[in-house]
């Protein structure tokens, strides 16, 4: 519990606290369009991941694993399940929330 307090205190001193605003901007009155951003929380599909892998340069390795784009492209049928699971784990609520 003491570690959590130290971490909280560090970030509180770094970021400060949310102060009440004296004025606000009415975006509706300005005619700023609103956008439905709910799809940003959707998990990545296999097609999205494969599309990104196809765009990787074949002779360069994205850090930190050292595997080249050619490796990911050539081995996709073999590694696809594990790659999708890893990406899903990173972006799942259980990975983001404590």
DSSP file (Angstrom, degrees, kcal/mol; ACC not computed):
  #  RESIDUE AA STRUCTURE BP1 BP2  ACC     N-H-->O    O-->H-N    N-H-->O    O-->H-N    TCO  KAPPA ALPHA  PHI   PSI    X-CA   Y-CA   Z-CA
    1    1 A X     >        0   0    0      0, 0.0     4,-1.8     0, 0.0     5,-0.1   0.000 360.0 360.0 360.0 -33.6    0.0    0.0    0.0
    2    2 A X  H  >  +     0   0    0      1,-0.2     4,-2.0     2,-0.2     5,-0.2   0.882 360.0  53.7 -64.8 -37.5    2.9    2.3    0.7
    3    3 A X  H  > S+     0   0    0      1,-0.2     4,-2.5     2,-0.2    -1,-0.2   0.918 106.4  52.1 -62.6 -42.9    4.2    1.9   -2.9
    4    4 A X  H  > S+     0   0    0      1,-0.2     4,-2.8     2,-0.2    -1,-0.2   0.900 108.9  50.7 -60.7 -40.7    0.8    2.9   -4.3
    5    5 A X  H  X S+     0   0    0     -4,-1.8     4,-2.5     2,-0.2    -1,-0.2   0.892 110.0  49.5 -63.6 -40.4    0.8    6.1   -2.1
    6    6 A X  H  X S+     0   0    0     -4,-2.0     4,-2.2     2,-0.2    -2,-0.2   0.908 112.8  47.0 -65.5 -42.4    4.3    7.0   -3.3
    7    7 A X  H  X S+     0   0    0     -4,-2.5     4,-2.3     2,-0.2     5,-0.3   0.930 112.5  49.5 -65.6 -45.2    3.3    6.5   -7.0
    8    8 A X  H  X S+     0   0    0     -4,-2.8     4,-2.4     1,-0.2    -2,-0.2   0.925 111.9  48.7 -58.3 -45.2    0.1    8.5   -6.5
    9    9 A X  H  X S+     0   0    0     -4,-2.5     4,-2.4     2,-0.2    -1,-0.2   0.891 109.4  53.0 -63.6 -40.0    2.0   11.3   -4.9
   10   10 A X  H  X S+     0   0    0     -4,-2.2     4,-1.8     1,-0.2    -2,-0.2   0.956 114.2  40.2 -60.5 -51.3    4.6   11.4   -7.7
   11   11 A X  H  X S+     0   0    0     -4,-2.3     4,-3.2     1,-0.2     5,-0.4   0.840 112.4  55.9 -70.7 -32.1    2.0   11.7  -10.4
   12   12 A X  H  X S+     0   0    0     -4,-2.4     4,-2.5    -5,-0.3    -1,-0.2   0.926 111.3  44.0 -63.2 -43.2   -0.1   14.1   -8.5
   13   13 A X  H  < S+     0   0    0     -4,-2.4    -2,-0.2    -5,-0.2    -1,-0.2   0.831 117.5  47.1 -70.2 -30.0    2.9   16.4   -8.1
   14   14 A X  H  < S+     0   0    0     -4,-1.8    -2,-0.2    -5,-0.2    -1,-0.2   0.913 126.4  25.2 -74.9 -44.5    3.8   15.9  -11.7
   15   15 A X  H  < S-     0   0    0     -4,-3.2    -3,-0.2     1,-0.2    -2,-0.2   0.690  94.2-149.9 -97.2 -21.3    0.4   16.4  -13.2
   16   16 A X     <  -     0   0    0     -4,-2.5     2,-0.3    -5,-0.4    -1,-0.2  -0.364  32.2 -63.5  78.8-165.4   -1.3   18.6  -10.6
   17   17 A X        -     0   0    0     -2,-0.1     2,-0.6    -4,-0.1    -5,-0.0  -0.842  48.9 -94.9-122.2 161.0   -5.0   18.5  -10.0
   18   18 A X        -     0   0    0     -2,-0.3     2,-0.3     1,-0.0    -2,-0.1  -0.610  42.4-155.4 -76.1 116.2   -8.0   19.4  -12.0
   19   19 A X        -     0   0    0     -2,-0.6     2,-0.2     1,-0.1    -1,-0.0  -0.660  23.3-103.2 -93.5 149.5   -9.1   22.9  -11.3
   20   20 A X        -     0   0    0     -2,-0.3     2,-0.3     1,-0.1    -1,-0.1  -0.470  38.7-126.4 -68.3 139.6  -12.6   24.2  -11.8
   21   21 A X        -     0   0    0     -2,-0.2     3,-0.1     1,-0.1    -1,-0.1  -0.653  10.9-155.3 -90.9 145.0  -13.0   26.3  -14.9
   22   22 A X  S    S+     0   0    0     -2,-0.3     2,-0.3     1,-0.2    -1,-0.1   0.766  83.3  25.7 -85.1 -28.4  -14.4   29.8  -14.9
   23   23 A X        -     0   0    0      2,-0.0     2,-0.3     0, 0.0    -1,-0.2  -0.961  66.1-167.3-135.0 151.8  -15.5   29.6  -18.5
   24   24 A X        -     0   0    0     -2,-0.3     2,-0.5    -3,-0.1     0, 0.0  -0.897  22.1-120.3-131.8 164.8  -16.3   26.8  -20.9
   25   25 A X        -     0   0    0     -2,-0.3     2,-1.1     4,-0.0     3,-0.1  -0.924  14.9-142.7-109.0 128.2  -16.8   26.5  -24.7
   26   26 A X     >  -     0   0    0     -2,-0.5     4,-1.0     1,-0.2     3,-0.3  -0.773  17.2-174.6 -89.4  98.8  -20.1   25.4  -26.1
   27   27 A X  H  >>S+     0   0    0     -2,-1.1     5,-1.9     1,-0.2     4,-0.6   0.816  80.4  60.4 -67.7 -30.1  -19.0   23.3  -29.0
   28   28 A X  H >45S+     0   0    0      1,-0.2     3,-0.9     2,-0.2    -1,-0.2   0.898 102.7  51.9 -62.8 -39.4  -22.6   22.8  -30.2
   29   29 A X  H 345S+     0   0    0     -3,-0.3    -1,-0.2     1,-0.2    -2,-0.2   0.791 107.1  53.8 -67.7 -26.7  -23.0   26.5  -30.6
   30   30 A X  H 3<5S-     0   0    0     -4,-1.0    -1,-0.2    -3,-0.2    -2,-0.2   0.584 112.6-120.6 -82.6  -9.9  -19.9   26.6  -32.7
   31   31 A X  T <<5 +     0   0    0     -3,-0.9     2,-0.5    -4,-0.6    -3,-0.2   0.734  51.8 163.7  77.8  21.8  -21.2   24.0  -35.0
   32   32 A X      < -     0   0    0     -5,-1.9    -1,-0.3     1,-0.1    -2,-0.1  -0.623  38.6-123.6 -73.6 123.2  -18.4   21.6  -34.4
   33   33 A X        -     0   0    0     -2,-0.5     2,-0.3    -3,-0.1    -1,-0.1  -0.369  18.1-133.9 -70.0 146.3  -19.6   18.2  -35.6
   34   34 A X        -     0   0    0     -2,-0.1     2,-0.4    -6,-0.0    -1,-0.1  -0.711  17.4-151.4 -96.1 153.6  -19.5   15.3  -33.2
   35   35 A X        -     0   0    0     -2,-0.3     2,-0.9     2,-0.0     0, 0.0  -0.964  18.1-122.4-127.3 140.7  -18.1   11.9  -34.2
   36   36 A X        +     0   0    0     -2,-0.4     3,-0.3     1,-0.1    -2,-0.0  -0.742  34.0 171.2 -81.1 109.9  -19.0    8.4  -33.0
   37   37 A X    >   +     0   0    0     -2,-0.9     3,-1.8     1,-0.2     4,-0.3   0.193  42.0 111.3-105.1  14.3  -15.7    7.1  -31.7
   38   38 A X  G >   +     0   0    0      1,-0.3     3,-1.5     2,-0.2     4,-0.2   0.797  68.4  65.7 -62.6 -28.4  -17.0    3.9  -30.2
   39   39 A X  G >  S+     0   0    0     -3,-0.3     3,-1.2     1,-0.3    -1,-0.3   0.685  84.3  74.6 -68.7 -15.3  -15.3    1.7  -32.8
   40   40 A X  G <  S+     0   0    0     -3,-1.8    -1,-0.3     1,-0.3    -2,-0.2   0.754  94.3  52.3 -67.0 -22.1  -11.9    2.8  -31.4
   41   41 A X  G <  S+     0   0    0     -3,-1.5    -1,-0.3    -4,-0.3    -2,-0.2   0.499  86.7 108.9 -89.2  -4.9  -12.6    0.5  -28.4
   42   42 A X  S <  S-     0   0    0     -3,-1.2     3,-0.1    -4,-0.2    -3,-0.0  -0.425  78.7-104.3 -72.1 145.4  -13.3   -2.5  -30.7
   43   43 A X        -     0   0    0      1,-0.1     2,-0.2    -2,-0.1    -1,-0.1  -0.302  43.0 -94.8 -65.1 154.6  -10.7   -5.2  -30.7
   44   44 A X        -     0   0    0     40,-0.1     2,-0.2    43,-0.1    -1,-0.1  -0.472  39.8-132.4 -69.7 139.5   -8.5   -5.5  -33.8
   45   45 A X     >  -     0   0    0     -2,-0.2     4,-2.1     1,-0.1     5,-0.2  -0.514  20.0-113.0 -87.6 162.2   -9.7   -7.9  -36.4
   46   46 A X  H  > S+     0   0    0      1,-0.2     4,-2.6     2,-0.2     5,-0.2   0.868 118.9  55.1 -60.0 -36.2   -7.5  -10.4  -38.1
   47   47 A X  H  > S+     0   0    0      2,-0.2     4,-2.4     1,-0.2    -1,-0.2   0.886 106.3  50.2 -66.1 -39.2   -7.8   -8.5  -41.4
   48   48 A X  H  > S+     0   0    0      2,-0.2     4,-1.9     1,-0.2    -1,-0.2   0.917 112.7  46.4 -65.1 -42.4   -6.6   -5.3  -39.8
   49   49 A X  H  X S+     0   0    0     -4,-2.1     4,-2.4     2,-0.2    -2,-0.2   0.936 113.7  48.1 -65.8 -46.1   -3.6   -7.0  -38.3
   50   50 A X  H  X S+     0   0    0     -4,-2.6     4,-2.5     1,-0.2    -2,-0.2   0.890 108.8  54.5 -62.1 -39.6   -2.8   -8.7  -41.6
   51   51 A X  H  X S+     0   0    0     -4,-2.4     4,-0.9     1,-0.2    -1,-0.2   0.905 110.4  46.5 -60.4 -41.5   -3.2   -5.5  -43.5
   52   52 A X  H >< S+     0   0    0     -4,-1.9     3,-0.5     1,-0.2     4,-0.4   0.897 111.0  51.7 -67.3 -40.4   -0.6   -3.8  -41.2
   53   53 A X  H >< S+     0   0    0     -4,-2.4     3,-1.3     1,-0.2    -2,-0.2   0.884 104.6  56.7 -65.4 -37.7    1.8   -6.8  -41.5
   54   54 A X  H 3< S+     0   0    0     -4,-2.5    -1,-0.2     1,-0.3    -2,-0.2   0.787 104.5  54.0 -63.6 -25.8    1.6   -6.6  -45.3
   55   55 A X  T << S+     0   0    0     -4,-0.9    -1,-0.3    -3,-0.5    -2,-0.2   0.546  82.7 111.6 -86.3  -7.1    2.7   -3.0  -45.1
   56   56 A X  S <  S-     0   0    0     -3,-1.3     2,-0.2    -4,-0.4    17,-0.0  -0.419  81.4-107.0 -65.9 139.1    5.9   -3.8  -43.0
   57   57 A X    >   -     0   0    0      1,-0.1     3,-1.1    -2,-0.1    12,-1.1  -0.500  27.6-135.0 -64.2 133.4    9.1   -3.3  -44.9
   58   58 A X  T 3  S+     0   0    0     11,-0.3    12,-1.6     1,-0.2    13,-0.3   0.792  97.8  41.4 -65.9 -28.9   10.5   -6.8  -45.7
   59   59 A X  T 3  S+     0   0    0     10,-0.1     2,-0.4     9,-0.1    -1,-0.2   0.293 101.1  81.0-105.1  10.9   14.1   -6.1  -44.7
   60   60 A X    <   -     0   0    0     -3,-1.1     9,-1.5     7,-0.0     2,-0.6  -0.900  66.9-141.0-117.9 148.4   13.5   -4.1  -41.6
   61   61 A X  B     -A   68   0A   0     -2,-0.4     2,-0.3     7,-0.2     7,-0.2  -0.922  12.4-136.2-110.8 119.7   12.7   -5.4  -38.1
   62   62 A X     >  -     0   0    0      5,-0.7     4,-0.9    -2,-0.6     3,-0.5  -0.562  51.4 -76.0 -68.6 134.9   10.3   -3.5  -35.9
   63   63 A X  T  4 S+     0   0    0     -2,-0.3    -1,-0.1     1,-0.2     0, 0.0  -0.241  97.8  18.5 -66.5 160.9   11.8   -3.4  -32.4
   64   64 A X  T  4 S+     0   0    0     -3,-0.1    -1,-0.2     0, 0.0    -2,-0.0  -0.973 116.9  49.4 -97.5  -0.1   12.3   -5.1  -30.0
   65   65 A X  T  4 S-     0   0    0     -3,-0.5    -2,-0.2     2,-0.1     3,-0.1   0.762  85.1-137.4 -78.1 -23.6   11.9   -8.7  -31.3
   66   66 A X     <  +     0   0    0     -4,-0.9     2,-0.3     1,-0.3    -3,-0.1   0.447  54.3 138.2  84.9  -0.8   14.2   -8.3  -34.3
   67   67 A X        -     0   0    0     -5,-0.3    -5,-0.7     1,-0.1    -1,-0.3  -0.629  49.1-129.4 -80.1 136.3   11.9  -10.2  -36.7
   68   68 A X  B  >  -A   61   0A   0     -2,-0.3     4,-1.9    -7,-0.2    -7,-0.2  -0.305  20.4-109.1 -80.5 165.6   11.7   -8.7  -40.1
   69   69 A X  H  > S+     0   0    0     -9,-1.5     4,-2.6   -12,-1.1   -11,-0.3   0.868 120.8  59.5 -59.2 -36.5    8.5   -7.9  -42.0
   70   70 A X  H  > S+     0   0    0    -12,-1.6     4,-2.9   -13,-0.3     5,-0.3   0.893 103.1  52.0 -60.5 -39.8    9.4  -10.7  -44.4
   71   71 A X  H  > S+     0   0    0    -13,-0.3     4,-2.7     2,-0.2    -2,-0.2   0.958 111.3  45.5 -60.2 -51.4    9.3  -13.1  -41.4
   72   72 A X  H  < S+     0   0    0     -4,-1.9     4,-0.5     1,-0.2    -2,-0.2   0.893 116.7  46.3 -60.3 -39.6    5.8  -12.0  -40.3
   73   73 A X  H  < S+     0   0    0     -4,-2.6     3,-0.5     2,-0.2     4,-0.3   0.921 117.0  42.0 -70.1 -44.3    4.5  -12.1  -43.9
   74   74 A X  H  < S+     0   0    0     -4,-2.9     3,-0.3     1,-0.2    -2,-0.2   0.851 121.9  39.9 -72.1 -34.5    6.0  -15.5  -44.7
   75   75 A X  S >X S+     0   0    0     -4,-2.7     4,-2.6    -5,-0.3     3,-1.4   0.354  80.5 112.1 -97.4   5.5    5.1  -17.1  -41.4
   76   76 A X  H 3> S+     0   0    0     -4,-0.5     4,-2.1    -3,-0.5    -1,-0.2   0.861  74.4  53.7 -50.8 -45.4    1.7  -15.5  -41.0
   77   77 A X  H 34 S+     0   0    0     -3,-0.3    -1,-0.3    -4,-0.3     4,-0.2   0.831 116.8  40.0 -60.5 -28.1   -0.3  -18.8  -41.4
   78   78 A X  H <4 S+     0   0    0     -3,-1.4     4,-0.3     1,-0.1    -2,-0.2   0.876 126.1  31.5 -85.8 -41.0    1.8  -20.3  -38.6
   79   79 A X  H  X S+     0   0    0     -4,-2.6     4,-2.6    -7,-0.2     5,-0.2   0.500  89.3  98.6 -98.7  -5.5    2.0  -17.4  -36.2
   80   80 A X  H  X S+     0   0    0     -4,-2.1     4,-2.7    -5,-0.3     5,-0.2   0.881  81.9  50.8 -53.6 -47.2   -1.3  -15.7  -36.8
   81   81 A X  H  > S+     0   0    0     -4,-0.2     4,-2.2     1,-0.2    -1,-0.2   0.926 114.2  43.4 -59.8 -47.1   -3.1  -17.2  -33.8
   82   82 A X  H  > S+     0   0    0     -4,-0.3     4,-2.4     2,-0.2    -1,-0.2   0.879 113.7  50.8 -68.6 -38.4   -0.4  -16.2  -31.3
   83   83 A X  H  X S+     0   0    0     -4,-2.6     4,-2.6     2,-0.2     5,-0.2   0.937 111.9  47.2 -64.6 -46.1    0.0  -12.7  -32.8
   84   84 A X  H  X S+     0   0    0     -4,-2.7     4,-2.6    -5,-0.2    -2,-0.2   0.911 112.7  50.0 -61.9 -42.2   -3.7  -12.0  -32.7
   85   85 A X  H  X S+     0   0    0     -4,-2.2     4,-2.2    -5,-0.2    -1,-0.2   0.898 111.1  49.2 -63.3 -40.6   -3.9  -13.4  -29.1
   86   86 A X  H  X S+     0   0    0     -4,-2.4     4,-1.9     2,-0.2    -2,-0.2   0.924 112.9  46.1 -65.4 -44.1   -0.9  -11.2  -28.0
   87   87 A X  H  X S+     0   0    0     -4,-2.6     4,-1.9     1,-0.2    -2,-0.2   0.910 112.9  50.5 -65.3 -41.4   -2.5   -8.1  -29.6
   88   88 A X  H  X S+     0   0    0     -4,-2.6     4,-1.0    -5,-0.2    -1,-0.2   0.885 108.9  52.0 -63.3 -38.8   -5.9   -8.9  -28.0
   89   89 A X  H  < S+     0   0    0     -4,-2.2     3,-0.3     1,-0.2     6,-0.2   0.892 109.2  49.7 -65.2 -39.8   -4.2   -9.3  -24.6
   90   90 A X  H  < S+     0   0    0     -4,-1.9    -1,-0.2     1,-0.2    -2,-0.2   0.900 118.8  37.7 -65.7 -40.3   -2.5   -5.9  -24.8
   91   91 A X  H  < S+     0   0    0     -4,-1.9    -1,-0.2    -5,-0.1    -2,-0.2   0.445  92.5 109.2 -94.4  -0.7   -5.7   -4.1  -25.8
   92   92 A X  S >X S-     0   0    0     -4,-1.0     4,-1.4    -3,-0.3     3,-0.6  -0.328  79.7-115.2 -73.6 160.3   -8.1   -6.1  -23.6
   93   93 A X  H 3> S+     0   0    0      1,-0.2     4,-3.0     2,-0.2    -1,-0.1   0.854 114.9  58.8 -63.0 -35.0   -9.7   -4.4  -20.6
   94   94 A X  H 34 S+     0   0    0      1,-0.2    -1,-0.2     2,-0.2    -5,-0.1   0.816 107.1  46.9 -67.3 -28.1   -7.9   -6.8  -18.2
   95   95 A X  H <4 S+     0   0    0     -3,-0.6    -1,-0.2    -6,-0.2    -2,-0.2   0.793 118.4  41.2 -80.5 -28.3   -4.6   -5.6  -19.6
   96   96 A X  H  < S+     0   0    0     -4,-1.4     2,-0.3    -3,-0.0    -2,-0.2   0.878 107.5  63.5 -87.5 -41.1   -5.4   -1.9  -19.3
   97   97 A X     <        0   0    0     -4,-3.0    -5,-0.0    -5,-0.2     0, 0.0  -0.626 360.0 360.0 -88.6 142.9   -7.3   -1.9  -16.0
   98   98 A X              0   0    0     -2,-0.3    -1,-0.1     0, 0.0    -4,-0.1   0.503 360.0 360.0 -70.5 360.0   -5.5   -2.7  -12.8
